[in-house]
């Protein structure tokens, strides 16, 4: 998106280097801020994937079976 903005502005005679003026998305900024806050509080993030969590909820943590990517629908 920034490259397209750079092209559009250059067509109007405005110099705006996309790499130097990259605009991060608000969701990413919030994610980084929350990650820093959680790290400073000593909170550890999730180590399992969403699929693993859902499978453990369905089958129970000790009864879960591992499904390979080729077996998923």
C-alpha positions as CSV (number, residue, x, y, z in Angstrom):
1,X,0.0,0.0,0.0
2,X,2.8,2.4,0.8
3,X,4.4,1.7,-2.6
4,X,1.2,2.6,-4.3
5,X,0.9,5.8,-2.2
6,X,4.5,6.7,-3.2
7,X,3.7,6.2,-6.9
8,X,0.5,8.3,-6.6
9,X,2.3,11.1,-4.9
10,X,5.3,11.0,-7.3
11,X,2.8,11.4,-10.2
12,X,1.7,14.6,-8.5
13,X,5.3,15.8,-8.1
14,X,5.6,15.0,-4.3
15,X,8.6,13.1,-3.1
16,X,7.5,10.6,-0.4
17,X,9.9,7.5,0.0
18,X,7.7,4.6,1.1
19,X,10.5,2.7,3.0
20,X,11.3,5.7,5.1
21,X,7.7,6.7,5.8
22,X,6.1,3.3,6.3
23,X,2.9,3.6,8.3
24,X,2.2,0.6,10.5
25,X,-1.3,-0.6,10.9
26,X,-3.1,0.4,14.2
27,X,-3.7,-3.3,15.0
28,X,0.0,-4.0,14.7
29,X,0.9,-1.0,16.9
30,X,-1.6,-2.2,19.6
31,X,-0.2,-5.8,19.4
32,X,3.4,-4.5,19.9
33,X,2.3,-2.3,22.8
34,X,0.4,-5.1,24.5
35,X,3.3,-7.5,24.0
36,X,5.7,-5.0,25.6
37,X,3.3,-4.5,28.5
38,X,2.8,-8.2,29.1
39,X,6.5,-8.8,28.9
40,X,7.2,-6.2,31.5
41,X,4.6,-7.8,33.8
42,X,6.2,-11.2,33.3
43,X,3.2,-12.7,31.5
44,X,4.0,-15.5,29.1
45,X,2.1,-15.8,25.9
46,X,0.4,-18.9,24.5
47,X,2.8,-21.6,23.4
48,X,0.2,-23.8,21.6
49,X,-1.6,-23.1,18.4
50,X,-5.3,-22.3,18.2
51,X,-5.9,-25.8,16.6
52,X,-4.1,-27.5,19.5
53,X,-6.1,-25.5,22.1
54,X,-9.4,-26.4,20.3
55,X,-8.5,-30.1,20.0
56,X,-7.6,-30.2,23.7
57,X,-10.9,-28.6,24.6
58,X,-12.8,-31.2,22.5
59,X,-10.9,-34.3,23.5
60,X,-9.4,-33.4,26.8
61,X,-5.8,-32.5,27.3
62,X,-4.5,-36.1,27.9
63,X,-6.7,-37.7,25.2
64,X,-5.8,-35.5,22.3
65,X,-4.5,-37.0,19.1
66,X,-2.2,-35.1,16.8
67,X,-3.6,-34.6,13.4
68,X,-1.1,-33.9,10.6
69,X,-1.7,-31.1,8.0
70,X,-2.4,-33.7,5.4
71,X,-5.3,-35.2,7.5
72,X,-7.0,-31.9,8.1
73,X,-9.9,-30.8,5.9
